Amino acid sequence: MPTVDDVLEQVGDFGWFQKQAFLTLCLLSASFAPIYVGIVFLGFTPDHHCRSPGVAELSRRCGWTRDQELNYTLPGLGAEGDAFTRQCRMFQVDWNQSALGCVDPLADLAANRSHLPLGPCEHGWVYDTPGSSIVTEFNLVCADSWKVDVFQSCVNMGFFLGSLGVGYIADRFGRKTCLLATTLVNTISGVLMAIAPNYTSMLIFRLLQGLVSKGSWTSGYILITEFVGLGYRRTVGILYQTSFTVGLVLLAGIAYILPHWRWLQLAVSLPTFLFMIYYWCVPESPRWLLSQKRHKEAIRIMSHIARKNGRAPPADLKMLSLEEDVSEKLSPSIADLFRTPQLRKFTFILFYLWFTGAVVYQGLIMHMGATGGNLHLDFFYSSLVEFPASFFILFTIDRVGRIYPLAVSNVLAAAACSVMIFISHDLHWLNTVIACIGRLGITVVVEMLCLVNAELYPTFVRNLGVMVCSSLSDIGGIITPFIVFRLMEVWQSLPLVLFAVLGLVAGGVTLLLPETKGMALPETIKDAENLQR
């Protein structure tokens, strides 16, 4: 009996139908970028200092320039490492005194600034930015700066919680159903976040967006890899992820044009309503339909693919089946990921690789920190680094395979982190170059993991397997900010030591996975158990 791969060889592995589905689903991948890293622009913290109505009035009376006003009235100026004092403290003096002079008025109050009492900002803050962010609107600075971390951790928590539920929905009720439902909820929550009246409601919508957005992205990934034949599966999988990098580049441009966070959030959320056209232009996966014993629907979709590709359906299409047919409909369960020795080994190794990939990828970006340059250009340049990663994968994946490039890329990221430990922080350009090399290596890892993960699990549990394993990256995303910043308080290069160790171990355990180059997608648990190096 013919399998889906057999039929695709006859009706077109990557014909007009697959190209149309691929291009439309790539738009979904690009739209995920603002959700994943939008915090860079939504939550940026500009230079700021305490607002003082008395200082503003004195400045107008004396005709001070902005630099003079700051120089005369801010505490902590000239003290290295005293940013907290400059940004979060103000002199507890009466600036409305008529006796104060216009040239260094503090000298009239004390011989030394350090003798003047300091207190918290009582009238809010003044921000040095032409735009706005959630930080400037809700004053998430000083004692409330931790709320920005919660904002980002909230979406990663949503990714984690949604991984289990959305993955089950995709494998139980279908990839297309999951795709449409999560896309609609994602769009609505994104728009509601843009008009949220306060921090708490914004946090709720951010969590809701995290619950569904990753599931939407993953459903699109699984769909496109199940639509194409063996020869194109790895290419569309990598290019689908490259579309995410395109989304990063576009985000930098949109954020530059729209510097106010509410307009930016609307601009990246409203267009996703158009993705509901997937209801008409993207059918259900025939592989999933067969795993659910819905043969007639699978045959109808394969006939549709043949017509779209300008081919005649094969004569034996009615005999379509999985690689090994089953007597009853298969229902996915997390227990299936641990049911047999091989699947159990795959699952634990993938857990570690996803966790390490997220920690090193996000950790490298955080460790580089603010360079003091243009926020939009810095983000743009760092995003461009990810394109060579995709080209490297496409060049090596057919020639070398999956496992060795994945292992080498982990080691490359670890080596870059190790080198950065011994480079002086004054050599900023050299640190940036080495960090970009490390980001190149870890980007290869993250992009290849989706492909390897999908190829190791049987059809009926494939989507659930990707979602559950990748949920470890969400845990990594939740704790990475705390790991990086707490370790840097001990020693600035200590996070790099951790990244290097994690990467080296990841490179070693990767070699324990079977090579899937040239292998058909496993349709049953037995197929997955028979995968060997």
N, C-alpha and C positions, 0 to 999 in steps of 0.2 A: 504494500500500500504506500502511496506517495506521502511524503511529509511536506510541511510548509516550505522548507528549504528546497526540496525537489521541485515543487510547483513554481517557486520564485525563479529557479534557473530557467524555466520554460517561458514564463510570462514577463520576466524582466526583474533582475536583482535591484536595479536602481533606474527605473524608467521614469516617465512623466509623472506618474502618481507619487512615487517616492520623493521625487524632487520637489513637488508642490507641497507635500506634507512636511518635508524637511525644512523648507524655507519658512513656512508659516510657524512651525514650532520653534525655530531659532529666534523668532521675535519674543516668544515667551521666555527663552533663556536670557536674552539681553535685558528684559524687564526685571529680572531677579537681582541684577547688580545694585540698583538703588536701595533695595531692601537689605541686602547683605552688608554693604559698606556705606550706605547713605549717611551714617552717623558722622562721617568725616565732614560733611557740609551741614547736616541738620543740627549737629551738636558741637560745632567748632566754638572754642573759647578764645575770644579776642583779648588784647590787652585791655585792662580795666582798672579803675580806681574808685574810691568812695565818692559819692556825690555829696556836695556841700553847698547849700544855698548861699551861705555866707561868703564862701570863696568866690562863687560866681558873681555875686554883687560887688565884692572888692575888686575883682578882675575888671569888671566893667568900669568901675570908678577910676581905676589906675591905668586903664588902657593896656593891660598886659597882653602879650602874645600867648598862644597856647603853651609854648615851651616855658615861658616865664612863669605862667600860672602853675604848671606842674612842678617846676624847680623850687618855687617859693612855698608850696603848700603840701607837697607829698612827703610822708615819712619814708625812711629807708633808702633814700636816693644815694647812690654811690656805694652802698653796702652790698658786697658780692653775696649772692645766694639769699637775698632778703626780699624776694619777690612777694612772699606772703604778706610782709609788712606793707609794701607799697600798694598791693591790690586789696587787702582786706582790713586795713587799719587806717584810722584818721586821727589827727590831733584833736584832743578834747579842749578846744579853745573857742573863745567867742570872736569869730571873724568880723562881727559887726561893730567892733570897737572903733570909734572915730579916731582914736589915738594911733592906730596902726598905720605905719608908713607904707609907701608903695615899693620901696626897695628893701627886699628881704624883711618883711614884716615880722617874721618869727624872732628876729634878733631883738625886737622891742620887748619880747615876752621872756626870753631866756638866752643866756650866753651860749648855750649848747642845745641843739635840737633834742638830744637824747634825754634831756631833763624834762621835756614836755610830756604830759600824760597822753597815752594812746587808748583808743577804744574802737569798738566795732563800727561798721558802716551803719548809720542810723537812717539815712535817707536814700538808700539804694546805691546804684553804681552808674558810672559813666563808661560806656564801651567805645573803644577805638575801632569802629568798623562802619562801613557804609551800608551794610545789609543787616540781617538779623538771623538768629538761630534760636533753638529752644533755650539755650543758655542765656542769651540776652533778654528774651521775652519773659522767662520765668525766674531769672536771676539765680541760675544754678552754678554759683561760684562760692568760693570760700567755704563756709560751713555746710553748704548744700551741694558742693561739687560732686559728691558721691552719687547724686541722683542722675548724673550723666552716665556713669558706669551702669547704674541700674537700668537705664533706658536701653543701653546696648545689650546687657545681659538678658533683658526681657525678651528680645526678639530671638536670641539663641535658646532661651528656655522654651519659647514657642516652637522653634525648630525641633527641639528634643521631644517635647510632648507630642507634637504632631507627627513625628516620625513613626511612632507605633500605630496610632489610630488611622492616619491617612494611608500608610502602607497596607494596612489590613483592608481598608475600603477598596484600594486599587486592585488587590488580588482577589477580593471576595465579590465585588460588584462591577469590576471592570476598570480598565485604564481610562477610557473616555469619560465615564461617569465621574470618576475622581477628578479628572482634569477640569471638567466644566464646573463642578461644584466648588473646588478650591479656588479656581480663577475668579469666580463671581464673588466669593467671600473676601478674597484678597483685595479685589478692586474696591469693594464697599468699605472695608476697614481702612484702606489707604486714604480714601477720600475723607472719611470721618476723622482720621488722625489729623488731616490738614485743617479741619475746622474745630478741633477740640478746644473747649474754652479754658481748660486748666491742665496741669501736669498729670493728675491722676487719671483723667479720662483719656488723655493722650497715651498714657502707659497701657491702659486696657486695650486700646485699638492696636497698639504696637504688638502686644502679646498675641492678639487675635491674628494679626497679619503673619506673625511668625508661625502660628499653628498650621496655617494652610499654604503659605507661599513655597516652602521647600517641597511639600508634597506635590504641588502643581508642577514645579520644575522637574522633579524626579519622574512624574507620570509622563511628561513630555519626552524625557530621555528614554524611558523604557519603551514607549510607543514607537519612536523612530527607529530604535535598534531592532525591534521585533518586526517592523515592516520591510526591512531591507534584507538582502541575501547575505550569505557568509562573507563574500568578498568585499562588501561595503560597510559591514556592521561597525568595524573599528573606526573607519574614516568619519562616518556621520556622528559617531559618539564623541570623537575628539572635536570635530567642527561645531557640534552643538554646544560644547563647553567653551569653545573659542568665541561663540556669540556672547557669552557672559563677559568676556574681555572687551568686546565691542561695546557692550553696555557700560562698562567702566569708563571707557574713553568718552562716550557720549554724555555720561553723567557729568564729567568735568566741564564740558561745554555748556550743558544746560544750567549747571550750578553757577557758572560765570555770568550767564545772561540773566538768571533769576537769583540774585543774592539773598532774597528773603525766603526763609524756610517754608512758610505756608504755601507760597506760590510754587516753589520747587516741588514740594510734596504733591500738590495738585497736578503739576505738569508730568510727573512720572506715574501717577495713579490713574487719572482719567482715561488715557489712551488704552489701558488694559481692558476696558469694557469691550473693545473691538475683538478681543480674543474669544468672545462667545460665538464667533463665526466658525470655530472648531466644530460646533454641532453639525454643520453641513459639510465641511471640507475634510474632516479627519474621522475615519470610521474606527470601530473598535478593533483591537488586536485579534487577528484570527488565531494566533497561538493561544491566547488566553481563552478564547471561545472554545477551542478544542479541549483545553484542560478542564473546562466546565461542562463537557459533553454536549455543547451546542453546535453540532456539526453542520446543520443546515445554514445557520448564520455565518459560520466560518467559510463555507463553500460559496455563499453569496458574495461575501467580501472579496474572496480570492478571484471570483469571476469579474467583479468590479475593477480590481487592480489590473487584470488582464486587458479589459476593454480600455481603461485609461492609458495603458502602455501600448495600445495598438496591437495586441496579441490575441490569439484565439485561446480560450480556456482549454487545458489539456483534457483528453478524452477520459482519463481516469480520475478527474478531479473529485467525483462523488465518493471516491475511496479515501479521501484525505483523512489523515490521522496524525497523532503525535508519533514521535520516533518509536515509542513503545506504548500501545494503547492501554487504557486502564478500564476496569469494569465499572467503576463508579466515579462520580464527580469528586474532584479533589478540592478540599477546603484548606486554605492556608492557615498555618499556626506557627507562632514563634518557636514552639517546641520542635518543629520540623528543622529548624536551623541547627539543632543539637542532637538530632535523632540518631545519626550514624557517625562512626569515627571520622570519616573524611569531612563531612559537613561540619562537625564539631570543631575540627582543626581549622578549617577555612574561617569559621565564624570568629574564633578567638584571635586569629592572626589579623583578620580584617578589622576587628575592634581596635587593636593596637595601632594599626596603620592609619586608620581614620583619625584617631585621637592625636597621634603624633603629627599628622599632616596639618591639622587645625592649629595646634599649639605653635608649631614652628612657623607656619605661614603667617598667622596673625601676630605672633610674637616678634618676628623679624620686622614687620611693619611698625609695631609699637616701639620697638627698641630704637629704630632709626629716629623716631620722634620728630618734633617740629624742627625744621632746618632754618627757620627764620626767613625763608624765601616766599615765593608766591604759592599760596595753598593750592590753587587750581593747576598751575603748571607742575608742581611737585607731584600731585596726584596723577596728572596726565602722563608724565614721564615714567612714573613707577608702573602704571598700567600697561604701557607699551612693552615693558619687559616680559609680559606674559605671552605675547605673540610668538616669540622664538620657541617657547616651550611647546606650543602646539605643532609647530613645524618640525621640531625635533622628534616628537612622538610619531607624526605621520611618516617621517623618514625612516625611523628605526623599527616601527611596530611590525611590519611585514618582513623586514630583513633579519631582525634579531629576535623579536617576540615581545612579550609583555613583561616577563619577570625580571630579566637582567637589566633592562633600562629602568624599571621601577626601583630596583635595588641600588643601582649606580646613582640615580637621582637623589635618593635618600642620603647616600654617603656624600654626594657633592654638597648638599645643603649642610650636612654636619661638618664637612671640611671647611666650608666658608665661615661658619660660626666659630670654629676653632681658630682660624686665622685672625678673625676680628678681635679675639681676646688679646692678641699680642701687638695690635696696631694702636698707636697713640691716638687718643681722641682728638688731638689737634689736627691730624691728617683726615679732615672730614671727607675730602673727595675720595680718598682711598677706601675709607670705611664704607662710603656709599656704593662704590663700585663692587666691593666684595659682598656687601649685603644684597645687591641686585643679582649677583651670581647665585647666592644662596636662595633668593626668592625664585630665580629661574628653576633651580633644582627642585624646590618644594612645590612649585606650580606644576611641574611635570608629574610629580607624585599625586597631587590632588586630582589632576585631570585623568590620569591613568587608572586611579582607584575605581572610578565609576564603571569603567569598561571591564576591569578585572572582576570587580564585585558582581556585575551582571552576568558575566560568563561562567561563574562558578556555581550558580544556583539553578535548580530546575525551574521550568516555566511557571508552575502553579504557585511558587513561593518566591519568584525572582524579585518582584517589586518590593515585597515585604522584606526580603533579605537585604536589598540595597538600603531601604529606609532604616531598618534596625541597626545595621552596621554603621551607616553614616551618622546615626544619632550620637555616636561617640565623638564625632567632630563637633557636635553641638555642646557636649559637655566640655570639650576642650575650649570652645569659644567662650563659654561662661566663665571659666576659671583663669584663662590666659591673662586678662588684665591684672588680676590680683597676683598671679605668679610673677609677671614681669616687674610690676612696680614695687612689690614688696621685696623681691630679691635685689633690685637695683638700689634699695636703701642700704643693703648690706655691702654690696660691691657692684659697681655699674656693669661689669662684664659677667656677673654670675648667671644671669639668664642665658647667655650664650653658651656657658658650660653645660647647662641643662639641655639646651637645644641640640648641642653636639652629641651628647650621650643618647638622647632620644633618637636622633637620626641614624647613628651608627647601629643601634639595636634594631631599628626598623629595617635597615638594609640587610641585616643578617636574617631576620625572620621572614623577609620577603622570599628568600631562596627556598623556603619550605613549601611554597605554593606551587601547584602544577602549572605548566605552560599551556595556554589555551589557543596559541596561534594555529590557525588552520583547522580548529575543532568546531564541530557543529554545536549549537547551543544545547546544553543538556535539557531534555524534556521531562525526565523523571529523576527520582532520587537515585535509582540505579545508575543512570547515566552520569550523575555527579560523582558517585562513588568510584566510577571507573576512570575518572580523570587522573592521569598520571604524568609525572615529569617525563 
